[in-house]
Amino acid sequence: MTNQPQPDESTSENVHSVTDPIKCKEMGQKYGWKLKDTRQTKDSILKIDCIFYGKQTSFEDERYD
């Protein structure tokens, strides 16, 4: 078994797309995530990527995997 270094929380990014930049702040408050940055996307609906500090998370439903 190989020991792999853990990602540095200050450089790890947790990215989620939203329709409006205000939603980034709301998402951060709801889940306790610290917002690092926002970036505009090319998507016509999910126009903003919220970049949070920390490990990537998922909202996928894993009950059926």
N, C-alpha and C positions, 0 to 999 in steps of 0.2 A: 504494500500500500504506500502510495506517494503522498507526502504532505504538501499540499498546494497552499500557497499564501492566500489569505483571505483578502478580498477586495477592500481597498481603503474607502471608508465611508465618504471621505471628502471628495473622492474622484468618481465614485460609483454614481450612476444616474438612474433614476426611476422616472420613466417617461409615459405620460398619458395624454391623449388628445381630447380637446374640448371645443365647444362651439364659440366660446367667449372667454377672454382673458380673466374676467371676474370669477369664472368657474375654477380657475387654478387656485385662487385664494380659498374658495369654499372647499375644494377637495383637500387642500392642505390642512385646513382646520378640522375637517371631518375625520381624517385619518392620522392626524398628528405628524404630517410630513412638512419639512422645511423647503420652501420654494427656492430653487437656485436660479432659474431663468425661465423665460417663455420664448418660443420661436414660432414664427408664422409658417404654416404648411401650405402646400399647393392644393389641398383638399377643399372642395366647395362647401362642405358641411362642418367637418372637424377642422376648423381653421387655425387652431393654436395647439402647439405641443407644450405641455407643462413639464418642466424639468425639475424634479425634486432630488434632493440628496438621498443617497442610500441605494440599497439593492432593488433591482427591478421586481415589481409585483405584478400580479395578474388578477383580473376580475372574471376570468373564465370559469364556467361551471364545471368542476372536476368530478361531480357525482357520477357521471356516466362514463368515465374513462376506464 
